[in-house]
Amino acid sequence: MGEAVIRSELVQKLCEDHPDLTAKEIERVVSAFFDSIIGQLQQGGRVELRGFGAFSTRDRDARKGRNPRTGDAVDVSAKRVPYFKPGKEMRERLNV
């Protein structure tokens, strides 16, 4: 199983691939990219990156849940959650 990549590792990898850019410039680009996706999702929109996938949100209804520590019933409020659907090209490349 592959390892997780954190944001700072992503920035470092981009710095290696683009030595003509500073780490601060790359960090601003990465931040702007993530902020744009989050902003669009907050407005109820969808972000599609061709060949990669699409980000959207899904509504979750309110429900009864259980506290795993005590077993007591708790109310879980309705909320929107992020959802990612991989694109065709990504699925094909993962299943080579």
C-alpha positions, -999 to +999 in steps of 0.1 A: +000+000+000+013+035-009+022+061+017+002+093+022+016+125+008+012+156+030+010+191+017+046+200+026+058+170+007+037+180-023+053+215-022+088+199-019+082+176-049+070+206-070+101+226-059+123+197-072+103+195-105+104+233-110+137+247-097+130+281-114+103+288-088+108+295-052+092+275-024+071+305-014+057+308-050+049+272-051+032+273-017+010+302-029+000+283-060-009+252-040-028+273-015-047+291-043-055+257-059-069+242-027-087+275-017-104+276-051-117+241-048-129+247-013-146+280-022-165+264-051-176+235-029-188+259-002-210+276-028-225+242-036-206+239-068-186+212-085-149+211-095-139+189-124-103+182-134-103+164-167-085+131-165-082+133-127-117+135-113-145+156-099-150+171-064-186+178-052-206+177-020-233+154-008-260+160+017-262+138+048-295+136+066-297+140+104-296+107+122-292+089+155-256+079+162-239+061+191-211+073+213-185+045+208-171+050+243-203+050+263-228+034+238-253+063+245-275+075+216-265+109+202-281+132+176-260+138+146-271+169+127-275+171+089-244+182+070-227+185+036-197+163+031-171+164+003-172+137-023-146+128-050-153+107-081-122+097-100-121+103-137-118+076-163-082+082-171-072+079-134-092+046-130-075+032-161-040+042-149-046+027-114-057-006-129-029-013-154 
